[in-house]
Each structure stands twice: as C-alpha cells, then as structure tokens.
Amino acid sequence: GKLMTVTLTNPFADAPLTVRLRTMDSGAPIEVRATVLTGAALNAANTFSKPNEVKPAPLNVSLSGSVATVTLPKHSVAAVHLRLA
C-alpha cells in the first residue's frame, strides 16, 4: 500500500497534546508507527559532551478504523507513518 507521513509539532512547554489523524480519500490505514524528537528541558540541545540530550524515540500510536491517535509530549516534534490499504 501507499505510505503517508505526517509531521506534527506540540509547541506547548507545559502540556502534552493528543492528535487524531483521519484519512479520508487516501484509503484506511492498515499499519501505523511514530517517532518523536524531544528533550528533557525546553532548551535541551546536543553538545559534544552530551550528544544524546535530544534524540528520536518510538512513540505510541493507536489505530481504530480510519483514525490514528497519538499523544505528543510537551515541546516535541513527531513523524507519524501510516501504511494505507
């Protein structure tokens, strides 16, 4: 099937954000996975002495019918990959 990637951002520094993605005419998703990029602090950054302060990690995402639901941690960016029927 086709692969659709959606990039999401949670700009809030103090709260997670739940997002629901619904495919319309593209076909129903049959598989979904997500990766998140965030750090422990709002100003987290990788340096030579701390190269893993900000790194990608798997993110839980659920699939119910044609709706994928993901909760983004505070101040994060995520890529959601949907394989469509």
C-alpha positions in Angstrom: 0.0 0.0 0.0 0.9 3.7 -0.1 2.8 5.3 2.7 1.7 8.6 4.2 4.0 10.5 6.6 2.6 13.3 8.7 4.8 15.6 10.8 3.3 17.0 14.0 4.5 19.6 16.5 3.5 20.3 20.1 4.6 23.8 20.8 3.3 23.8 24.3 6.1 23.8 27.0 3.8 22.6 29.8 1.3 20.0 28.5 1.1 17.0 26.1 -1.2 17.3 23.0 -3.4 14.5 21.7 -3.9 14.5 18.0 -6.3 12.4 15.9 -5.5 11.8 12.3 -8.3 10.6 10.0 -7.6 9.5 6.4 -10.4 10.4 4.0 -10.0 9.5 0.3 -6.5 8.1 0.6 -7.6 4.7 2.0 -7.8 3.3 5.5 -4.5 2.9 7.4 -3.6 -0.7 8.0 -0.4 0.0 9.9 0.9 3.0 11.9 4.0 3.9 13.7 5.5 7.1 15.1 8.8 8.6 16.1 9.2 11.5 18.5 12.1 14.0 18.9 12.2 15.8 22.3 14.4 16.6 25.2 14.0 16.7 29.0 14.1 20.5 29.0 12.7 23.2 26.7 16.3 24.3 25.9 17.8 20.8 25.6 20.5 20.6 22.9 23.1 18.1 21.9 26.7 19.0 22.5 30.0 17.2 22.2 29.9 16.4 25.9 26.2 15.4 25.9 25.4 14.1 22.4 22.2 12.3 23.3 20.2 15.1 25.1 17.8 15.2 22.2 17.2 12.0 20.2 14.5 10.2 18.3 12.5 7.6 20.2 9.5 5.4 19.3 6.1 6.9 20.2 2.9 5.0 21.0 0.2 5.5 18.5 -3.2 3.7 18.3 -5.3 2.8 15.3 -9.0 2.4 15.4 -10.7 2.2 12.0 -9.5 5.1 9.9 -8.3 7.1 12.9 -4.8 7.1 14.3 -4.4 8.7 17.7 -1.1 9.9 19.1 -0.2 12.0 22.2 2.7 14.3 21.7 4.9 15.0 24.7 5.4 18.7 25.6 7.7 20.6 23.3 8.1 17.8 20.8 8.1 17.0 17.1 6.8 13.7 15.8 6.6 11.8 12.5 3.6 9.5 12.1 3.9 6.9 9.3 0.6 5.4 8.0 0.6 2.5 5.6 -2.7 2.8 3.7 -4.8 0.0 2.2 
